[in-house]
Amino acid sequence: MDIKFLNENMMGPNAWLIAEELTADLSLKKGMRVLDLGCGRGLTSVFLAEKFGVQVFAVDLWTSATENYERFKQAGVSELIVPLQFDALQLPFAKGFFDAVVSVDSYHYFGNNDTYFEKVLKPILKKDAIVAIAFPGMKYEVHGNIPEEMKPLWEADALEMWHSIDWWKPKFETHLTEFKISEMGCFDRAWNDWLSCDNPYAVEDRLMIKTDNGRFMNIIKITGNIF
Ligand SMILES: C[S@@+](CC[C@H](N)C(=O)[O-])C[C@H]1O[C@@H](n2cnc3c(N)ncnc32)[C@H](O)[C@@H]1O
């Protein structure tokens, strides 16, 4: 991992570390077509191309394809990655197109409902395609009983998207074989890397993570294969 590239391009807890843990037991293989959904500045796309030699379709809403293309060239993996700027709600791909989807720290923005996976994402994945998704979550549902000290630190719209394993589980379990959902072990390291960079959003997040002190927030990972 190139530390300068990482520090310039993190948009939250270290996506490279999260992707490493998320994909550790997966059988991603050279030549597979992988959707990196909500790739941001493409750290995870570079990771997937470098580590597995897969062909990555790097889709993001906020980051332009041109900016990501420049980054992929800088990282020396642009031959393996197709940068695209699209809304995850309106993906332009053919049915059954992808061998895998990997999504880090973005699925909770658009997939936090009962229909997204089944109606939008699943149709563009092949049968048996690998699904690997990680996002910020909660150890339990705090909504309706928000700890006083966290009230000024958690923004309402972020809180809307952060849920527990029990809340997420039914959205995936009937669609996946080898279904697994768990808290990720890299929480502290991934957050520390983000909090110690000088991005103003990271500086803002420092008090939140300090006050939480390992009590409420987590990072959840989901893996499985399409039925
Ligand atoms: C916190 S950033 C994380 C980016 C990157 N995955 C990472 O971990 O570095 C959240 C990302 O979700 C993406 N996102 C949010 N809503 C989206 C949507 N409807 N379609 C595609 N991407 C979306 C944003 O563009 C943003 O880059």
The ligand as an ORCA input file, in Angstrom:
! r2SCAN-3c Opt
* xyz 0 1
  C     -17.485      7.574      2.305
  S     -17.276      7.502      0.583
  C     -16.355      5.996      0.426
  C     -15.706      5.851     -0.887
  C     -14.842      4.623     -1.070
  N     -15.637      3.419     -1.204
  C     -13.859      4.479      0.056
  O     -14.138      3.702      0.984
  O     -12.843      5.165      0.023
  C     -18.903      7.041      0.024
  C     -19.015      6.879     -1.463
  O     -20.325      6.402     -1.779
  C     -20.655      6.905     -3.035
  N     -22.105      6.908     -3.240
  C     -23.052      7.412     -2.423
  N     -24.270      7.289     -2.995
  C     -24.062      6.694     -4.204
  C     -24.905      6.308     -5.259
  N     -26.235      6.513     -5.210
  N     -24.353      5.732     -6.345
  C     -23.012      5.517     -6.420
  N     -22.147      5.864     -5.445
  C     -22.672      6.452     -4.361
  C     -20.131      8.325     -3.062
  O     -19.962      8.784     -4.380
  C     -18.842      8.184     -2.244
  O     -17.708      8.110     -3.063
*
